[in-house]
Amino acid sequence: MTAAMEAFVVIALIGLGLLLAELLLPTGGILAAIGVVGLVAAGIVALGSDTEAADYIGGALIAVGVFSAISFYFVTRKVLAAHRDERVRTGTEGMIGSAGEARSSIDPEGRVWVEAVDGLTLVVRPEPQTAVQSKEGAG
């Protein structure tokens, strides 16, 4: 193994290691970006070497680096979009803030269709009336 071949192998292994580390560590993409640069650099070093396999190994390393960069771009966009979206609320947590309807008089107990839950107690408050609702109730 020549010194140039050893250099691109070491650089490629470091680049792949950084890409794998990005999957496990919350670095925000820094390791992936460095890993992509490492793979492309290893490919360039391989193309500069005078071994028989340099042409296809160098091209393959550059292609893997570019593919990794494109994949990283699309995955990062999806991850960031998922973090921006409001988290899904279900069960009692999903009922908080929703409009409710009184099914019977509430004095202090009664049947209500949903506002908030505190343990086993449903917490409700009257909905503010709009001008249209006030006119309908008066007419």
Steps between C-alpha positions, in 0.01 A plus 500: 500500500646836399495812714242668274272197514532484876415869524173474308400183688557674835315814386207292368478299823499819707229646274284189534558498875382859525187421297422209731567712808250757370230235519569444870595846628291820507751722319259681272665371184856619559646149503305406187628805313859426599450132410373596152800728448724214617353255250535746211855584610586128518367460147713788375809360673423156350470648149840664550665173592655280234347165596296283264183530707529877553267596215198306616571528874542877476186540294307273733610693809401831341164352395438365851588841645261682265226243563552538876475879471174478302355244741605707798333809349162329453506317834594820683211687338254233617643494852484878532143505367400235753648706783321817386158336482284503809526174680209262475275503801263214575279384785438747780788718380326543164182623669663805659385822336228340291146634503256316721125477517297475821271198480322586824503784751830531681423573861790411606481163322352410164569356160742692281658426171873592556742788595772378734568213734661530841551143621150354487333843504394676183570874530269724296440870445227674306578590141491876437193597300541677170272777373321252269434256786368785719250609229385139442441449873302826530280438193 
